[in-house]
């Protein structure tokens, strides 16, 4: 089941919560509804990685646990805050981003996911407990060109 709080008229925010699942197409479609077309493929990849991590690693695919996503726009910055009900994640301890690797296929599974998040989003931050991930992408102004098209 998916619970949605849509953006009131004139406001640029909303929330969605859903049971832990890997069937993410409807959620991704909702989260990307207002994204300019040239950014959709890249952001879909990044958000899918973040949501799969929350469902699989955070909530252990337990359908009794939910994932909550808050999303909003501030000027040309799009933000997503993804929270799970897991035990938490500490990227500096459990999984490090090895920047010496030249290709994504050289990274282990965990490193590949972090690499994708850091390539797609301009800001990637976890809360202290490691149960909430904040992602930001600037899609206008002086933003770089999309990696995917």
N, C-alpha and C positions, 0 to 999 in steps of 0.2 A: 504494500500500500504506500502511496505517495501522498504526503500532505503538503499543500502549497499555500503560501501567503503571497499573493501577487502584489505588485507595486500599485499603490494608490495613484490615481491620476495626478500627473505633475511631479511625482517623486520617482526617484531612480533607485529603488531597493526592493528586496523581497527575500523570502526564505523558502526552503524546501527541505523536507525530512522524509526519509524512506528507510525501510528495513534493509539490513545488509544483504546486498545482492551484487552480482556481476552483470545483471541485465540493466545497463545504464543508459541506453539510447534515449528514452523519454526524458530522463533527468538532464543529460547532456544537451538535448535539444532545447529544453527550457532555459538552462544556464547560458546558452549561447544565442538566444533569440535576438538580442539587441546588439550583437557583435557585428562589426562591418564584415562583409563577405570575404575580403582578402585575408582576414585574421582567423576565420572560423576553423580551418583545418589544423593549424598549429595549436590553437587554444583547445580544440577538442582533444588532441593528443595529450596535452598537459593536464587538462582537467580529468580525463579518463584515467591517467596514471595516478593522480591524487585520490580519486574516488575508489579505484581498485585497491590502492594501499589502505585506505580507511576501512573498506569492507573486509578485505582479506587479512591484512596484517593487524589492523586495529581491533576489529570486531570478530575476527576469526570466522567470518561468514555466518555468524549466529543471527538467524532471522528475528530473534527476540531483541536484538540490539539495533539501534538506529544510527543513521548518519544525518547530521544537520548541516545544511549549507546556507549561509547568509551571503547574499550577493548585492553589490551596489556599485553605483558609478559616481565618481567625484571628478568633475571636469572631464578630462579624457582618460582617466584612470579607471579601469574595471577591477574590482576587488571580489574575491571569493574567500570566505572563511569556512573551512571544512572541519567539523568536529565529529569524532567518533567516541565510543564508550569503552575503548580498550584500555590497556595498562599503560600506554604511552610509548613514545619513540624518542630516542636520543641519537640523532645522526652523528654526533661527534664520538659517540661510544660504540654504537652497533654497526655503523655503516659510514664509511668516509668516501668522499668524492675524490677519486684519484685522477687528478688533472694531468698526469703524465701519460695517460692512455691517449692515443691519437684517434681511435675510432670507437664508436659506441659499442660495436660487437666485441671489443676487447675487455669491456667492463663486465663484472659479475652482475647477476640479476639485480641486486640491491643498488649497486653503483649506477647501473643503467637508469633506474627509476629516478634517482636523485639528479643524475646528469640531465635527463629530459626536463625535469622541473626547473632546474637552474638555467637551461637554455631557452625554454619557452617563456618563463615569467621574469619580469624585471625585479620583483621582490619575492622571496621565499622565506617565511619565518614560522617556526613552531613555538607554541607556548612552553612554559617551563615543565609542565607535566607531559608534554609530547602528545597530547590528545587533540590539539587544534592546530591547523595549518592555515596560514594567511598567505594568499597569493595575490599579486598585483600585476597588471599588464597595462601599459600605456599604449593606446591604439591610435592616437592622433598626434598632432604637433610634431615634435622632433623625435618620434619613435623610429626605431630601425625598421627595415623592410621585413616582412614575414619570412621565416625559414622555410615554410611549406606554402604551396599555393595550389 
